[in-house]
Amino acid sequence: MAMGKRSWIAVAVIVGIAVLFAAGSIVAAGKAPDTIKMQNKAFEHKKGIVEFSHTKHMAEYAKKAPDLYKNACGECHHDDKGKPLSALKEVDPVKGCIECHKKPGEAPKGKDAPKLDKKAKMEYFVEALHENCRGCHKAYNKEFKTKAAPTTCAKCHQGAKDE
């Protein structure tokens, strides 16, 4: 059975739309953004939003300190057991931190707060980010006998005061 002219046009339009969607997905997954705002609408941020430079960390710091960045992308991105996803490439999709570290904000603090082990603390979004970032920054500072990598609130959170 032969297709009419209208049928061919309809098929061409559908194929064209499918190609556009596929191309958009490829471009969207093509490269991590240069600067990532570490902001999540799931909770109120009490300090300034950290602006993480993906390019600076991967291009500059990784070249300067290859021993500290031996897991490449896995230095920040890990599996559900905390093991580095070192086979990641910049074009691979990754989950946002809040997808696994689901509790918004910080773990409860103070004398009446429950005592949490490390695993329970890592359920909190802010605790997980701080653990990941500060640990790497401290190692960098130790390796290069410097204080260049920030480890206090005000150095990362714009407009915050150190506590």
N, C-alpha and C positions, 0 to 999 in steps of 0.2 A: 504494500500500500504506500503510495507516494505522499510525501508531506507537502502541504501547501506553503506558499510564500510566507503567510502569517506564522505558521508553525516554525519555520526556519528562523524567523526573526525572534520569536519567543525563546527558542533554544539558544540563540546567540546572546540574547539579553541575559538569560539565566547563567550561561557559562561566563559571560563578562563579569557579572556580579560576583560569582564564585571566585574568579581570578583576583578581583579587587580585594575581597576578604582575605584570601590566602596571602596576597602580597602584603597587605596591612599587618597580618600576624607575623610574617617573617621580619618585616622592618621593626615592629614593636619589640620583638624578642631579640633583635640584632645586637644590642649593646646596652650595657648598664649606663644609667645617666651619670654625668660627671659629678653632680652634687645631689646628695640624697638628704632630704629633711627628715630627721628622725622624729617624726610627729605621728601620733595616732589619735584619731577622733574617739577612740573607745574610752578615753579618760582625760581629765583636765591636767594640763601641764603646768606645774607650779614654777618652773624655771624656764629660761629661754630655750627655744628649740635648737637642738644641735644640728648643724649642717655638716654632714660627713662628705668629704671629698673622696669619692671612689677612685678617681684618676690619680690624685696625689698619693693615696695609700698604695695603689697597685703599681703605679709607674715609678714614682720617686723612692718611696720607702722600701719597696720590695727589691729594687736594684741596689739600694744602699745596704740593706740588711738581709741578704738572701737566706741566712741561717734562721732568722726569726720568721721569715715568710716561706718556709720550706713547703708548707701545704697550700700555698697560693690562695685561691678562693676559700679553701677550707679553714683558713685562719679565722674567718668570721662565720662562714656558712658550715653548719654541721648537721648530722643526722639526729634522730630522736634519742640516741645514747650519748650525744655530745662528741662523737667522733668526727673529725674533719672530712668534709666532702671535697677532698683534694683533687678529684678528677673533673671538677666543674670547669667550664669555660665561660668566658664573659657573656657569650650568647645564650647560655642555658637559663631557663626560667628558675627562679628560686622563690621560696615562701617568705613572706614577711615574718618578722620575729613574733608578732602577736598571734600568729596562727598556732604556735606551739606554746609560747610563754603567755598563756591566755589571761592571767589575772592582771588587771590594769594597775598601774602604779607600783609602789614599793611594798615590800613585805612589812608587816606591822613592826613597829619599834617601840621601845620604852619598857619600863619595869613590868607592866601588866600584859605585855605582848607575849604570845606563845613562843616558845623556843622552837625554831624551825631548823631542820638539817639543810644541807646545801641543796639537795634535790627539791625540797619543798620551797626553798627560797627562789630557785630557778623557775618556778611556775609563774613568778611575777615578772612582767615585762621589763620594768626598770632595773630590777636586780640582774636579770640576764644580760641586758645591754651593758650595765656598769661592769659586771664581771668580765665580759668579753673585751671591752675597750680598755679598761684600766689595767687588766692583766698584761695585755700586749704593750701598752704605753710604758708600764713599769719595766718590762723586759727590754724595751728599746732604750729607755733612759739608762738602765744598768749596763747594757752592751756598749753604749757610746759615751758613758760617763757624762751625761747631760741631763737637763730637765726640760728639754725641748718638747717632748711628748706630754701633753697635759694630763694631769691626774687629779685636778681639783674641779669643783663645780663651775666656778667662774671662767675657767680656761676653755671649757667646752660649751657651756650653756650661755649664750649671749644674753647679757643683762643680769645674770645671776650673781649672787654674792657667795663667797665661800663660807661654809658653816663649820 
